[in-house]
Amino acid sequence: MSRSNQVLAGLLAAQILLFSLVYTLGRGDASSRVAPVLLLEGLGRDSVDGIAIAMSDKAALRLERGEKGWVLAEQAGFPADSGKVDKLLTTLLGLQSSHVVSRGAEHYTELEVAEDKYRRKLTVKAGTDERVVFVGKRGGGFTPARLAGADAVLAIDELDEWDLGTRIQDWIAEDYFKVPAERVAAIEIRKGESALRLERAHLSEWQLQAEKVEAAKVRPILDAAVALKAIDVVGKLEDAEARGKVDKAAEPVTVTLELAEYPLEDAVPEPEPLGQSSPDAGMADAGAAAAGGDADGGPVAGDAGPPKPRMPPIVERKVIHLAVEKAGAASDVYGYVEGETHVVELDHWRMQKLLEASADKIRGQDAPP
């Protein structure tokens, strides 16, 4: 039997053992049914100020409620995704079970809810009140869970170990760099002494040094610029080690995004002054018959088409400092937003189009087919 087949056979045997254990200890026994038990009874949403999630072989990831929302405690207080944390908190506070899988400590290891063997160790803190829940491997349509200090292992339907991510990027706030693409009126990319500036002429029309360029060529650059994704937190900008990551970079890059007051798709055509018409209107009416059309929509010589939408004013500039550690596609990239406090590591592959942007590529000066 090959090594891979041995592994698969072992996994199958473990799954069969778990299902057998579940049936023997609970599913086939009416006495395992109990009145619904709320796992974290007595905890209120507003009182919870800390959540820690750990795997058996890794340090815990800790989330804390700060003055402005949830933060990653071990990552210099970097903002966490409050929406994800609130969703998790709703799930945790609503966890209940009416089925006991096991009442004996001899089965904790098999169910992976023992103090030294678990899939997840979840600690929920509200002031001095701290609850610890050991979460096992899901199987048979439920997840085994045990409250620390309790004998009973309960069957939970609403929770899975994969809902309890232990990576920083599972909880990091994604809006640290995120900007609404429809409000971006200009993008400027500076690499050393060179600079590339792209401006919207109107709506989906872009210009490079007053020269119209294809919107399709700009779109990948725009998409990368507005959705840079942080995957780790290096530290606060004031810390020498974190600052050194950006100051000692081989390739410093600065990206400036100029933001319009409101989404560009909402721009409206410039209205004509009340009681006035275009100075060319009379000429268009007079020449309509000769041109084979009329002033109400037929083809008219010299028709300039619909008026261009009015561009909203620029009200904000977001400056992002990026640092490519070393030249090359596989290099680490660090960055921070001007005016903010943290240096983060970024997903390099999501920003390739931004780092590789050039006037030649945008103009489409490729070799002829």
C-alpha positions in Angstrom: 0.0 0.0 0.0 1.4 3.4 -1.0 2.0 6.1 1.6 -0.9 8.2 0.3 -3.3 5.3 0.5 -2.1 4.6 4.1 -2.9 8.2 5.1 -6.3 8.0 3.4 -7.1 4.7 5.2 -6.0 6.2 8.5 -8.3 9.2 8.0 -11.2 7.0 7.0 -10.7 4.8 10.1 -10.6 7.9 12.3 -13.9 9.2 10.8 -15.6 5.8 11.3 -14.4 5.8 14.9 -15.8 9.3 15.5 -19.2 8.4 14.0 -19.3 5.2 16.0 -18.4 7.1 19.2 -21.1 9.6 18.5 -23.8 7.0 17.9 -22.7 4.9 21.0 -22.5 7.9 23.3 -25.4 10.0 22.2 -27.3 9.6 19.0 -28.6 6.2 19.8 -29.5 7.1 23.4 -32.6 9.0 24.3 -31.1 9.9 27.7 -28.5 12.1 25.9 -31.3 14.6 25.1 -31.4 17.5 27.5 -33.2 20.8 27.8 -31.6 23.4 25.5 -28.3 24.7 27.0 -27.0 28.1 26.1 -23.2 27.6 25.9 -22.3 31.2 26.9 -25.3 32.0 29.1 -25.2 35.3 30.9 -22.8 37.1 28.6 -24.1 40.2 26.9 -22.9 41.5 23.5 -21.9 44.9 24.8 -20.0 43.4 27.8 -17.7 41.2 25.7 -14.4 42.9 25.4 -12.0 40.2 24.3 -12.0 37.0 22.1 -9.0 34.7 21.8 -8.8 31.8 19.3 -6.0 29.2 19.5 -5.0 25.9 17.9 -3.3 23.2 19.9 0.1 23.9 18.4 -0.1 27.7 17.9 -0.3 30.8 20.0 -3.7 32.4 20.3 -4.9 35.2 18.1 -6.4 37.8 20.3 -9.2 40.3 19.4 -9.9 43.2 21.8 -12.6 45.8 21.8 -11.0 49.2 21.6 -12.3 52.8 21.7 -12.9 52.8 17.9 -13.8 49.2 17.4 -12.2 45.8 17.5 -8.4 45.5 17.1 -5.8 42.8 16.8 -4.2 42.9 20.3 -0.9 41.2 19.4 -0.4 43.2 16.2 0.1 46.7 17.8 -3.7 47.3 18.0 -4.2 47.2 14.2 -7.9 47.5 13.3 -9.8 44.2 12.9 -12.7 43.7 10.6 -15.5 44.7 12.9 -18.1 43.2 10.7 -16.5 39.7 10.9 -16.0 40.0 14.7 -19.6 41.1 15.2 -20.8 38.2 13.1 -18.7 35.8 15.2 -20.0 37.3 18.4 -23.6 36.9 17.3 -22.9 33.2 16.5 -21.1 32.6 19.8 -23.7 34.2 22.0 -26.4 32.2 20.3 -24.8 28.8 20.6 -27.0 26.3 22.2 -27.4 22.5 22.3 -30.0 20.0 23.5 -27.8 16.9 22.9 -24.9 15.5 25.0 -22.3 13.6 23.0 -20.4 12.4 26.0 -20.2 12.9 29.8 -16.8 11.2 30.4 -13.3 12.6 30.3 -12.1 9.4 28.7 -13.6 10.5 25.4 -12.3 14.1 25.3 -9.2 13.2 23.3 -11.1 11.3 20.6 -13.5 14.2 20.3 -10.7 16.7 20.4 -12.1 18.8 23.2 -9.4 18.0 25.8 -7.3 20.7 27.5 -4.2 19.4 25.6 -5.9 18.3 22.4 -8.5 20.4 20.6 -9.2 21.9 17.2 -9.8 25.3 18.6 -9.6 26.8 22.1 -12.0 29.7 22.3 -11.7 32.3 25.1 -14.5 34.9 25.5 -13.9 37.6 28.1 -16.3 40.2 29.5 -14.4 42.1 32.2 -13.3 39.6 34.8 -15.8 37.0 33.5 -13.8 34.6 31.2 -15.3 31.6 29.5 -13.3 28.9 27.7 -14.7 26.6 25.1 -12.9 23.6 23.5 -14.1 23.0 20.0 -13.6 19.7 18.3 -13.6 18.4 14.7 -17.0 18.5 13.0 -18.5 15.2 12.0 -21.9 13.5 11.7 -23.5 16.9 11.1 -22.4 18.6 14.3 -19.4 20.0 16.1 -18.5 18.7 19.6 -17.8 21.5 22.1 -17.1 21.5 25.8 -17.1 24.4 28.2 -14.0 24.3 30.4 -14.8 22.9 33.8 -17.8 21.0 32.6 -18.0 17.3 32.1 -20.5 17.2 29.2 -19.5 17.4 25.5 -22.3 19.1 23.6 -23.3 18.8 20.0 -23.3 22.2 18.3 -24.8 22.8 14.9 -24.0 26.5 14.2 -20.2 26.4 14.6 -17.3 24.9 12.7 -13.6 25.2 13.5 -13.2 27.0 10.1 -15.4 29.8 11.5 -12.6 30.4 14.0 -9.7 31.5 11.9 -6.3 31.8 13.6 -4.5 33.8 10.9 -4.0 37.5 11.1 -5.4 37.9 7.6 -8.6 36.1 8.7 -9.5 39.1 10.8 -7.5 42.1 9.6 -9.5 45.1 8.5 -9.6 45.2 4.7 -10.6 48.9 4.4 -7.2 50.2 5.6 -6.2 50.7 2.0 -9.6 50.3 0.4 -10.9 53.2 -1.6 -14.2 53.3 -3.7 -13.0 53.0 -7.3 -15.9 55.1 -8.6 -14.6 58.1 -6.7 -11.0 58.0 -8.0 -10.4 61.0 -10.3 -6.7 60.6 -10.7 -3.9 58.1 -10.0 -0.3 59.1 -9.6 2.5 56.5 -9.3 6.0 57.7 -8.4 9.0 55.3 -8.6 12.2 57.1 -7.7 12.5 60.0 -10.1 9.9 58.9 -12.5 6.2 59.7 -12.3 3.1 58.4 -14.0 -0.2 60.3 -13.8 -3.5 59.2 -15.0 -6.6 61.4 -14.9 -10.2 60.9 -15.7 -11.4 63.1 -18.5 -15.0 62.1 -17.7 -16.6 58.9 -16.5 -14.8 56.0 -18.1 -12.4 58.1 -20.2 -8.8 58.3 -19.0 -5.9 60.5 -20.1 -2.2 60.1 -19.8 -0.4 63.4 -20.2 -3.4 64.9 -21.9 -3.5 61.9 -24.3 -6.6 59.8 -24.3 -5.9 56.1 -23.4 -8.0 53.0 -23.4 -10.0 52.6 -20.1 -9.3 48.8 -20.3 -5.6 49.5 -20.0 -6.1 51.6 -16.9 -8.7 49.4 -15.2 -6.2 46.7 -13.8 -4.1 49.5 -12.3 -7.1 51.1 -10.7 -8.4 47.8 -9.4 -5.0 47.1 -7.8 -4.6 50.6 -6.3 -8.0 50.7 -4.6 -7.9 47.2 -3.1 -4.4 46.6 -1.7 -4.7 43.7 0.8 -2.8 43.6 4.0 -1.7 40.1 5.1 0.3 40.9 8.2 1.1 43.7 10.5 4.7 44.7 10.9 4.1 47.3 13.7 3.6 50.9 14.3 5.2 53.5 12.1 6.9 55.0 15.1 8.8 51.8 15.9 12.3 51.7 14.4 12.0 48.1 13.2 8.7 48.7 11.4 9.9 52.0 9.9 13.1 50.4 8.7 11.0 48.0 6.5 9.9 51.0 4.3 13.0 53.2 4.7 15.5 50.6 3.6 13.5 49.3 0.6 15.2 48.7 -2.7 12.3 50.1 -4.7 10.2 52.8 -2.9 6.9 53.6 -4.6 4.3 56.3 -3.8 0.7 56.0 -5.0 -1.5 59.0 -4.7 -5.3 58.7 -5.3 -7.3 61.8 -5.8 -10.9 61.3 -4.7 -13.9 63.1 -6.0 -16.6 64.4 -3.8 -19.1 61.9 -5.0 -19.0 58.8 -7.3 -18.1 59.7 -10.9 -21.0 57.6 -12.2 -23.3 60.1 -10.5 -21.9 63.1 -12.4 -24.4 65.1 -14.4 -24.2 67.2 -17.6 -23.5 70.9 -17.2 -27.0 72.6 -17.4 -27.4 75.3 -20.0 -28.2 78.8 -18.6 -31.9 79.3 -18.1 -33.5 80.9 -21.2 -30.5 80.4 -23.4 -29.6 77.9 -26.0 -26.4 76.8 -27.6 -25.0 79.5 -29.9 -25.0 76.9 -32.6 -28.6 76.0 -32.2 -29.9 78.4 -34.8 -27.3 77.3 -37.4 -28.3 73.7 -36.7 -32.0 74.5 -37.2 -31.3 76.4 -40.4 -29.1 73.7 -41.8 -31.2 70.7 -40.8 -33.2 70.5 -44.0 -30.2 70.9 -46.2 -28.4 68.2 -44.2 -31.3 65.8 -44.6 -32.4 65.9 -41.0 -34.1 68.1 -38.3 -33.2 69.7 -35.1 -35.3 67.2 -33.0 -32.9 64.2 -33.4 -32.2 63.7 -37.1 -28.6 63.8 -38.3 -27.2 67.3 -38.3 -23.9 68.3 -39.7 -21.5 69.4 -37.0 -23.4 67.7 -34.2 -20.9 67.3 -31.3 -23.0 64.6 -29.5 -24.3 64.7 -25.9 -22.6 67.1 -23.5 -19.8 65.7 -21.3 -20.7 65.1 -17.7 -19.6 67.7 -15.1 -16.6 66.4 -13.0 -17.1 66.6 -9.3 -14.5 68.5 -7.3 -11.5 66.7 -5.7 -12.0 66.7 -1.9 -9.4 64.2 -0.7 -6.0 62.8 -1.5 -4.9 59.4 -0.2 -1.2 58.8 -0.3 0.1 55.2 0.0 3.8 54.6 0.6 5.0 51.2 -0.7 8.3 49.5 -0.3 9.5 46.6 -2.4 12.1 44.9 -0.2 14.2 43.8 -3.2 13.8 43.8 -7.0 11.9 40.8 -8.3 8.4 39.5 -8.6 8.6 37.4 -5.5 9.7 40.2 -3.2 8.0 41.2 0.0 6.1 44.5 -0.1 5.4 46.7 2.9 3.3 49.9 3.1 1.5 52.5 5.1 -1.1 55.2 4.5 0.1 58.7 5.0 -1.6 60.0 8.2 -2.2 56.5 9.6 -0.1 54.7 12.2 0.8 51.1 11.1 3.1 49.5 8.6 1.7 46.3 7.1 2.9 43.6 4.7 0.9 43.5 1.5 -0.2 40.7 -0.8 2.4 41.2 -3.6 0.5 39.3 -6.3 -2.6 41.5 -6.0 -0.6 44.6 -6.8 1.6 43.4 -9.7 -0.3 45.6 -12.2 0.3 48.6 -10.0 4.0 48.0 -9.6 4.5 47.2 -13.2 2.5 50.2 -14.6 4.3 52.2 -17.3 3.3 54.7 -19.9 4.3 52.3 -22.7 2.1 49.5 -21.5 -0.9 51.8 -21.1 -0.4 53.3 -24.5 -0.3 49.8 -25.8 3.0 50.1 -27.6 3.4 46.4 -28.2 5.1 44.7 -31.0 2.9 44.4 -34.2 1.2 41.0 -34.7 
